[in-house]
Amino acid sequence: MRTIDLYIIKKFLGTFFLTLVLLIFIVIVFDISEKIDNFLRFDAPLRAIIFDYYLNFVPYFINLFSYLLTFIAVIFFTSRMASDSEIIAILSSGISFRRLLFPYFISATALGLLSFFLANFIIPYTNRNMFAFEKRYLKDAREFNNQNIHLQISTGTFIYLENFNTHTHSGWKFTLEKFKDRELVYKLKGERLEWDSIRESWIINNYYIRRMEGMNESIAKGAKLDTILPFKPADFTADIEEVKIMNYFTLREHIKKKELRGDPDAIKYKVKKYERIAFPFATIILTLIGVSVSSRKVRGGIGFHLGFGLALTFIYILFMQIFTVFATLGNLPPILAVWVPNIIFGIIALIMIWKAPK
């Protein structure tokens, strides 16, 4: 049986990486044709295009399509084996269908671990270089949300800004409030807030300070206040790509910071964190579905298996997107939203394996 295990593992991984390499070349060709004008307009050097952009683009692309390519690889070579009656010969020799799944499971687990390692540790590093290249030669990936900012910067300390200009690092209508035992003990207001990049401090114009200590209260006013506050201009900048440059541990700390500040975007970051754990399991689930679909010898052959399998896969992907929306826009817990598609299709995979030809 060890010979058959090695045979299936080689077929599985060989088909997967061959499909992956071909698809990478196709995607790179189309991407170059789309971005060639920007490369020429901004005089992007060839070395930077190859090593800073496309070399760092490959790990991201591998992880993005790994579970789909895994499924296609399983369907392709297993259908060939079924068409050549190899599956029938293996089962007729006394080997159980459950035992036949072992090399598939080993290969899928290896690819799942690769996907987990890429998503949590390798891709955040390679994305830094890729995004730096995009910002310099293609576009700025940042979006700015600078209206009516509410943040909790530490326990019991809140700030408000009517607006903040991320280019000049200045804002208007600033308020800082400190609470102790749910009672307001300190309030700082300013007409204008400016960042001093040399001193790394804030300058508050036309400020007003109110301190409360029991029945005692003091008020101070002034035209200019130079002070250090526990936040920086970057805290007012919402970067839609920033989660992609955070490894697993950095992302966890960032979520804690978001939750402390009462930032509603914390849910989106939680979804991304759980996706990095749940998506590698999709590789194993789709492998089991692929084997159960393609191990049967049918008249339609590979075409039928691919058509049915891809339809099932796209439904799987659709479920992932729908439940993600429920988490970010609804009240569904992020961990449940991410894992429900895996649970549903995991059950479907077990049913299909149970009904597969033995």
Secondary structure, 3 states (H helix, E strand, C coil): CHHHHHHHHHHHHHHHHHHHHHHHHHHHHHHHHHHHHHHHHCCCCHHHHHHHHHHHHHHHHHHHHHHHHHHHHHHHHHHHHHHCCHHHHHHHCCCCHHHHHHHHHHHHHHHHHHHHHHHHHHHHHHHHHHHHHHHHHHCCCEECCCEEEEEEEECCEEEEEEEEECCCCEEEEEEEEEEECCEEEEEEEEEEEEEECCCCEEEEEEEEEEEEECCEEEEEEEEEEEECCCCCHHHHCEECCHHHHCCHHHHHHHHHHHHHCCCCCHHHHHHHHHHHHHHHHHHHHHHHHHHHHHCCCCCCHHHHHHHHHHHHHHHHHHHHHHHHHHHHHCCCCHHHHHHHHHHHHHHHHHHHHHHCCC
